Amino acid sequence: MIVLGLVGALIALFALANLHLVYVAVHSQPACVDHLKSKSETAGTYRAAKSAC
């Protein structure tokens, strides 16, 4: 009975941790970051596909 209780508690803890990660991912909005607006031929520079700000 104790083992089943521990297994249930571990499953509940795992589920709550994943639920928290989903909540944070859905409700967070990253701050605006400067990015290139025009194409660049320089390797290692990227542009945002669509600006969010």
QUIVEN-V104708 format. One record per pair of residues at least 24 apart in sequence whose C-alpha atoms are under 7 Angstrom apart, sorted by the first residue. I is the first residue (numbers start at 0). J is the second residue. D is the distance in whole Angstrom. If there is no record, write none. Layout:
# QUIVEN-V104708
I;J;D, I;J;D
This chain:
# QUIVEN-V104708
none
